[in-house]
C-alpha cells in the first residue's frame, strides 16, 4: 500500500525522490516524506497530504545530497499526522528508515524498547523497527564489532528482522555509514534499479521508467546493501547470493496522461488495445483453440484436473465470477470462486486433482499471495493470472497467464478487469477444446474474441450519452445494480466502481434476488442500474425491471443497440453492441466504468486517488 523510493548515485537525490513518489501516488497514500543524506547529516522532510505539499516544503526548506529514501504512507497504525509520516528515526538519529507493511508484534517490542530507555515520538509500528535496529547496532558495537564496518550494520539489521512478526519492505540510512542504503523485504515488494554509477529503489517498477530498464526483484527474506557502484545481495541463512537482473519494457510515456484528464479515463479508452494485447499470440487457428506459453503444465496433467478454485480480491474476484461461468459452460469443470482473504484461513477440502488460479492485477496483493502460498504448501498446482511481470505472485506461481495490459495507474481498476475476463475466456476455450468442445465451436469462439477490440471501440461511442445521464443522477446517494448470469458479476463490479470513486452507497445483486429482500429499498430516491442486454433470459430480467418500475423506482438500463422495447420502460438507456452472452461482460462493463467516472466528477471527487483506498493492497 505504501510506496518506497530510494536513490544512491551522482544526481541530486531530492528531485529524484519527489519524482519517484509522484509516480507512486496511484498506490494510495495520506502523507509523504523524504530523508536525504550528506556525509553524516540526514535531513528529513515529511508532510501530510499530497506529494505536491511535500515538494513545497522541500522547496522552502531544502535538503541536499546524492543519497536518500522516500515514502508515501497509507495509515495502518496511528493517525494521519506529520509526526506519524515516514521516514522514522531510531535511537539518537543513527538510523533512519521507511517501511511498508505491518509489524504484528510491535506492541510487545515497543514495551521492551521503552523499558530500555527508548523514547517513542509516533504512534506507528514502523518506529519500533527503527529503534530495534538502533538497539542491536549498539549491542553489536559493545560486543566489539567494528563501528565502521558494513557487516556490523548488517548483523544488527539481521538480528532485528528475526524478531519481527508481520510484513516489511524497508529502506534504511545510517548516520555513521554514509553512501549506502540497506534494503530488506518480507511480504512487501521492493525493486532495485541497476544503473551506471547509480542505483534506484522502489516498491514497483513505475518510478524507474526512464532511468533504467534493468531491475532486480527482491525475494522474501532477502537483504541488499546498495551503493552507487555495487549491490551486495544476501538471503537469510544462506549468505551472499547472485543477483538475477531482469529487463523491464515499461517506458516513461506509459505513465503520461496524454490527451486525457485522468488515468481512469485513459485506461478505459485503452481497453481495445489491452484486450488485443491479451489475445496476441494466444490463438491457435489450426487447432481451433488457445495456447499459453507459461502455464507450465502439460495437457495430460491438465486433463486430470476435476476442480478449479479461482481466488482473488475486489475487482479480480468479480472477474473470477465471470471465469466461473465461462469455464463451467465451455469446459464443464466445476469452479469455485473464493475471496483470498477467506481462503487463506479456511481449510477447504481440496483434492489432489484441484487446480488453483490466483487472479491479481498487481501480483502483490497480500491476501491473494497468502492464499496461493497456502494452497502450494498443501501440494496443489497453483497458477496465476497477473498483469505485472516480476511481481511476487508471478514469480512464486507454478505457472500462469500474463495480461499484458500495461501499467494501470487509476486506483479503480478498469482495463485489468476486461483483460482478466479475456484471459479467462481464452482459458475456458483451451480447457473446453481439451475436453468436449467441437472444432467448429472453437473456431466460432475465436472469431468472436478476435472481434472484441473493435467491438469495444464501438462501445466507447456511448461516452457522450453516459456523461449526460451521469449529470442527471449524480445527486442520488444510493444505487442498486442488477444483472443475471454473465452480467451478475458485472453488476457487482459496476456497484464497486461507483462506491470506490464517488463514495455513493451501491449494491449489486442478481436481478431475480430483488424480490427476496432488496426490493424493500426501492423508492424514487434509489435508482436501479439494470444490465440487460438481449440473451437467453432477457424476458426474465425484463420482468424484474418492471417490478422496479411498478414501485416508482428510477431505472438506468444497459441494453443492446436496437432494443426499442427497453426505451419504453427505463428512464434512461445506454446502448452497447450486441454480442454473445459469454462476451457481454466485456461490453457491458464499459458504460458502468464511464458512469462511475462521470458521477464522481460531478460530485467533485478525486477520480484517480479516492479516499482511503490503495491501488495495491500489500498489507492484511
Long-range contacts (C-beta under 8 A, 24 or more apart in sequence): 1-27, 1-28, 1-29, 1-74, 1-76, 1-100, 1-614, 1-616, 1-617, 1-618, 1-619, 2-27, 2-29, 2-71, 2-72, 2-73, 2-74, 2-86, 2-98, 2-99, 2-100, 2-101, 2-203, 2-618, 3-27, 3-29, 3-71, 3-72, 3-100, 3-202, 3-203, 4-69, 4-70, 4-71, 4-98, 4-100, 4-169, 4-171, 4-190, 4-201, 4-202, 4-203, 5-69, 5-70, 5-71, 5-200, 5-201, 5-202, 5-203, 5-207, 6-68, 6-69, 6-70, 6-171, 6-181, 6-183, 6-200, 6-201, 6-202, 6-226, 7-66, 7-67, 7-68, 7-198, 7-199, 7-200, 7-201, 8-66, 8-67, 8-179, 8-180, 8-181, 8-198, 8-199, 8-226, 8-227, 8-228, 9-66, 9-67, 9-195, 9-197, 9-198, 9-199, 9-228, 10-66, 10-197, 10-198, 10-228, 11-66, 11-198, 12-64, 12-65, 12-66, 13-65, 13-66, 13-67, 13-68, 14-58, 14-62, 14-63, 14-64, 14-65, 14-68, 16-68, 16-200, 16-211, 17-68, 17-69, 17-70, 18-51, 18-54, 18-55, 18-58, 18-70, 19-207, 20-70, 20-200, 20-202, 20-207, 21-51, 21-54, 21-70, 21-71, 21-72, 21-207, 22-51, 23-206, 23-207, 23-209, 23-255, 24-72, 24-202, 24-203, 24-204, 24-206, 24-207, 25-50, 25-51, 25-72, 25-609, 26-206, 26-263, 26-409, 26-410, 26-411, 26-608, 26-609, 26-615, 27-72, 27-74, 27-203, 27-204, 27-614, 27-615, 27-616, 28-74, 28-411, 28-609, 28-613, 28-614, 28-615, 29-72, 29-73, 29-74, 29-614, 30-73, 30-74, 30-75, 30-80, 31-72, 31-73, 31-75, 31-80, 31-81, 31-82, 31-84, 31-85, 31-86, 32-70, 32-71, 32-72, 32-73, 32-85, 33-70, 33-71, 33-73, 33-85, 33-86, 33-87, 33-98, 34-58, 34-63, 34-68, 34-69, 34-70, 34-71, 34-87, 35-68, 35-69, 35-70, 35-87, 35-96, 35-98, 35-173, 36-63, 36-64, 36-65, 36-67, 36-68, 37-65, 37-67, 37-68, 37-96, 37-173, 37-175, 37-178, 37-179, 38-64, 38-65, 38-66, 38-178, 39-178, 40-175, 40-176, 40-178, 41-175, 42-93, 42-96, 42-173, 42-175, 44-87, 44-89, 44-96, 46-82, 46-85, 46-86, 46-87, 47-82, 47-85, 48-80, 48-81, 48-82, 48-85, 66-228, 67-173, 67-178, 67-179, 67-180, 67-181, 67-228, 68-173, 69-96, 69-97, 69-98, 69-171, 69-172, 69-173, 69-181, 69-201, 70-98, 71-98, 71-99, 71-100, 74-614, 76-102, 76-125, 76-619, 77-102, 77-106, 77-123, 77-124, 77-125, 77-126, 78-122, 78-123, 78-124, 79-123, 83-121, 83-122, 84-122, 84-123, 84-124, 86-126, 87-173, 88-122, 88-124, 88-126, 88-127, 88-129, 88-130, 89-121, 89-127, 89-130, 90-127, 90-129, 90-130, 90-131, 90-132, 90-133, 90-134, 90-135, 91-118, 91-130, 91-131, 91-134, 91-135, 91-137, 91-138, 92-134, 93-175, 94-134, 94-137, 94-174, 94-175, 94-176, 95-130, 95-131, 95-133, 95-134, 95-137, 95-172, 95-173, 95-174, 95-175, 96-130, 96-172, 96-173, 96-174, 96-175, 97-126, 97-129, 97-130, 97-133, 97-170, 97-171, 97-172, 97-173, 98-126, 98-170, 98-171, 99-125, 99-126, 99-129, 99-168, 99-169, 99-170, 100-168, 100-169, 100-170, 100-188, 100-203, 100-618, 100-619, 101-166, 101-167, 101-168, 101-169, 101-186, 101-187, 101-188, 101-618, 101-619, 102-166, 102-167, 102-619, 102-620, 103-128, 103-129, 103-164, 103-165, 103-166, 103-168, 104-165, 104-166, 105-163, 105-164, 105-165, 105-166, 106-166, 109-163, 109-164, 125-166, 129-160, 129-164, 129-168, 129-170, 132-160, 132-163, 132-164, 133-157, 133-160, 133-172, 135-160, 136-160, 137-174, 147-176, 148-176, 148-177, 150-177, 150-180, 150-225, 153-177, 153-182, 154-182, 154-223, 154-225, 154-234, 157-182, 157-184, 157-223, 158-223, 158-236, 161-186, 161-223, 161-236, 167-366, 167-618, 167-619, 167-620, 169-203, 169-618, 171-201, 179-227, 179-228, 180-225, 180-226, 180-227, 181-225, 181-226, 182-223, 182-224, 182-225, 182-226, 183-218, 183-223, 183-224, 183-226, 184-218, 184-222, 184-223, 184-224, 185-218, 185-219, 185-220, 185-221, 185-222, 185-223, 186-220, 186-221, 187-220, 187-366, 187-369, 187-618, 188-364, 188-618, 188-619, 189-217, 189-218, 189-364, 189-391, 189-392, 189-618, 190-217, 190-218, 191-215, 191-216, 191-217, 191-218, 191-390, 192-216, 192-218, 192-224, 192-226, 192-231, 194-231, 194-245, 197-228, 197-229, 198-228, 199-226, 199-227, 199-228, 199-231, 201-226, 204-362, 204-364, 204-388, 204-391, 204-616, 205-248, 205-250, 205-388, 205-390, 206-250, 206-255, 206-407, 206-409, 208-248, 208-250, 209-248, 209-250, 209-251, 209-252, 209-254, 209-255, 210-251, 210-252, 213-247, 213-248, 213-249, 214-245, 214-246, 214-247, 214-248, 215-245, 215-246, 215-247, 215-248, 215-390, 216-243, 216-244, 216-245, 216-246, 217-244, 217-246, 217-390, 217-391, 217-392, 217-395, 219-392, 219-395, 220-392, 246-390, 248-389, 248-390, 250-407, 254-406, 254-407, 255-407, 255-409, 262-410, 262-597, 262-607, 262-608, 263-409, 263-410, 263-608, 264-410, 264-412, 264-414, 264-501, 264-593, 264-597, 264-607, 264-608, 265-597, 265-607, 266-410, 267-408, 267-409, 267-410, 267-414, 267-415, 268-414, 268-415, 268-460, 268-590, 268-593, 268-594, 268-597, 269-460, 270-405, 270-406, 270-415, 271-414, 271-415, 271-418, 271-419, 271-456, 271-460, 271-590, 272-453, 272-454, 272-456, 272-457, 272-460, 273-406, 273-453, 274-403, 274-404, 274-405, 274-406, 274-415, 274-418, 274-419, 275-418, 275-419, 275-422, 275-452, 275-453, 275-456, 275-586, 276-453, 277-403, 277-404, 277-405, 277-406, 277-419, 278-403, 278-404, 278-405, 278-419, 278-422, 278-423, 278-426, 279-422, 279-426, 279-449, 279-450, 279-452, 279-453, 280-404, 282-426, 283-446, 283-449, 283-450, 285-443, 285-446, 287-433, 287-442, 288-433, 288-439, 288-440, 288-442, 288-443, 288-446, 289-429, 289-430, 289-433, 289-434, 289-442, 290-426, 290-427, 290-429, 290-430, 290-433, 290-446, 291-430, 292-401, 292-426, 292-427, 292-430, 294-399, 294-400, 294-401, 294-402, 295-383, 295-399, 295-400, 295-401, 296-383, 296-398, 296-399, 297-355, 297-381, 297-383, 297-398, 297-399, 299-434, 301-381, 302-355, 302-431, 302-434, 303-434, 303-435, 304-353, 305-333, 305-353, 305-354, 305-355, 305-381, 306-333, 306-334, 306-351, 306-353, 306-354, 307-333, 307-334, 307-335, 307-336, 307-350, 307-351, 307-353, 307-354, 307-355, 308-333, 308-334, 308-335, 308-336, 308-354, 308-355, 308-356, 308-357, 309-335, 309-336, 309-337, 309-338, 309-343, 309-348, 309-350, 309-354, 309-355, 309-356, 309-357, 309-375, 310-335, 310-336, 310-337, 310-338, 310-356, 310-357, 310-359, 311-337, 311-338, 311-339, 311-340, 311-343, 311-356, 311-357, 311-358, 311-359, 311-368, 311-371, 311-372, 311-375, 312-337, 312-339, 312-340, 312-358, 312-359, 312-360, 312-365, 312-368, 313-339, 313-340, 313-341, 313-360, 313-365, 313-367, 313-368, 313-617, 314-413, 314-496, 315-361, 315-413, 315-416, 315-417, 315-493, 315-496, 316-359, 316-360, 316-361, 316-365, 316-368, 316-413, 316-416, 316-417, 316-420, 317-359, 318-417, 318-489, 318-490, 318-492, 318-493, 318-496, 319-359, 319-417, 319-420, 319-421, 319-424, 319-489, 320-357, 320-359, 320-420, 320-424, 321-488, 321-489, 321-492, 322-421, 322-424, 322-486, 322-489, 322-490, 322-585, 323-357, 323-359, 323-420, 323-421, 323-424, 323-427, 323-428, 325-485, 325-486, 325-489, 325-582, 326-424, 326-425, 326-427, 326-428, 326-582, 327-424, 327-427, 327-428, 327-431, 329-428, 329-582, 330-428, 330-429, 330-431, 330-432, 330-437, 330-445, 330-582, 331-428, 331-431, 331-432, 331-434, 331-435, 331-437, 332-432, 332-435, 332-436, 333-431, 333-435, 338-371, 339-367, 340-365, 340-367, 340-368, 340-370, 340-371, 340-372, 341-367, 341-371, 341-620, 343-371, 343-374, 343-375, 344-370, 344-371, 344-374, 350-375, 350-378, 350-380, 352-379, 352-380, 354-380, 355-380, 355-381, 355-382, 355-383, 356-380, 356-381, 356-382, 356-383, 357-382, 357-383, 357-384, 357-385, 357-400, 358-382, 358-383, 358-384, 358-385, 358-386, 358-393, 358-397, 359-384, 359-385, 359-386, 359-420, 360-384, 360-385, 360-386, 360-387, 360-391, 360-393, 361-386, 361-387, 361-388, 361-403, 361-405, 361-408, 361-413, 361-416, 361-420, 361-616, 362-387, 362-388, 362-391, 362-615, 362-616, 363-387, 363-388, 363-390, 363-391, 363-392, 363-393, 363-394, 364-388, 364-391, 364-392, 364-393, 364-616, 364-618, 365-393, 365-616, 365-617, 365-618, 366-617, 366-618, 366-619, 366-620, 367-617, 367-620, 368-393, 369-393, 369-396, 370-620, 372-396, 372-397, 385-420, 385-423, 385-424, 385-427, 387-416, 387-419, 401-426, 401-427, 408-615, 409-608, 409-615, 410-607, 410-608, 410-615, 411-500, 411-501, 411-608, 411-609, 411-610, 411-613, 411-614, 411-615, 412-497, 412-500, 412-501, 412-593, 412-596, 412-607, 412-610, 414-593, 417-493, 417-589, 418-456, 418-585, 418-586, 418-589, 418-590, 421-585, 421-586, 421-589, 422-449, 422-452, 422-586, 425-449, 425-582, 425-583, 428-582, 448-579, 448-580, 448-583, 449-583, 452-579, 452-583, 452-586, 455-577, 455-579, 455-583, 455-586, 455-587, 456-586, 456-587, 456-590, 458-577, 459-576, 459-577, 459-587, 459-590, 459-591, 460-590, 462-574, 462-575, 462-576, 462-590, 462-591, 462-594, 463-594, 465-574, 465-575, 466-574, 466-591, 466-594, 466-595, 466-598, 467-594, 467-598, 469-556, 469-572, 469-574, 469-595, 470-594, 470-595, 470-597, 470-598, 470-599, 470-601, 470-602, 471-598, 471-602, 472-572, 473-527, 473-554, 473-556, 473-599, 474-502, 474-598, 474-599, 474-602, 474-603, 476-504, 476-525, 476-526, 476-527, 477-504, 477-505, 477-525, 478-504, 478-505, 478-506, 478-521, 478-525, 478-526, 479-504, 479-505, 479-506, 479-507, 479-526, 479-527, 479-528, 479-529, 480-506, 480-507, 480-508, 480-509, 480-514, 480-518, 480-521, 480-522, 480-526, 480-527, 480-528, 480-529, 481-506, 481-507, 481-508, 481-509, 481-528, 481-529, 481-531, 481-592, 482-508, 482-509, 482-510, 482-511, 482-514, 482-528, 482-529, 482-530, 482-531, 482-541, 482-544, 483-508, 483-510, 483-511, 483-530, 483-531, 483-532, 483-541, 483-588, 484-510, 484-511, 484-512, 484-537, 484-540, 484-541, 484-544, 485-535, 485-536, 485-537, 485-581, 486-581, 486-582, 486-584, 486-585, 487-531, 487-532, 487-533, 487-584, 487-585, 487-588, 489-585, 490-531, 490-584, 490-585, 490-588, 490-589, 490-592, 491-529, 491-531, 493-589, 493-592, 494-529, 494-531, 494-589, 494-592, 494-593, 494-595, 494-596, 497-592, 497-593, 497-595, 497-596, 498-595, 498-596, 498-599, 500-596, 500-610, 500-613, 501-596, 501-597, 501-600, 501-605, 501-607, 501-610, 502-596, 502-599, 502-600, 502-603, 502-605, 503-603, 503-605, 503-610, 503-611, 504-599, 504-603, 511-540, 511-541, 511-544, 511-545, 512-540, 512-541, 512-544, 514-544, 514-547, 514-548, 515-544, 515-547, 519-547, 519-548, 519-551, 522-548, 522-551, 522-552, 522-553, 523-551, 523-552, 523-553, 524-552, 524-553, 524-554, 526-553, 526-554, 527-553, 527-554, 527-555, 527-556, 527-571, 528-553, 528-554, 528-555, 528-556, 529-555, 529-556, 529-557, 529-558, 529-592, 529-595, 530-555, 530-556, 530-557, 530-558, 530-570, 531-558, 531-588, 531-592, 532-557, 532-558, 532-559, 532-566, 533-558, 533-559, 533-560, 533-576, 533-578, 533-579, 533-584, 533-587, 533-588, 534-559, 534-560, 534-563, 534-578, 535-581, 535-584, 536-581, 542-566, 542-569, 545-569, 545-570, 556-595, 558-588, 558-591, 558-592
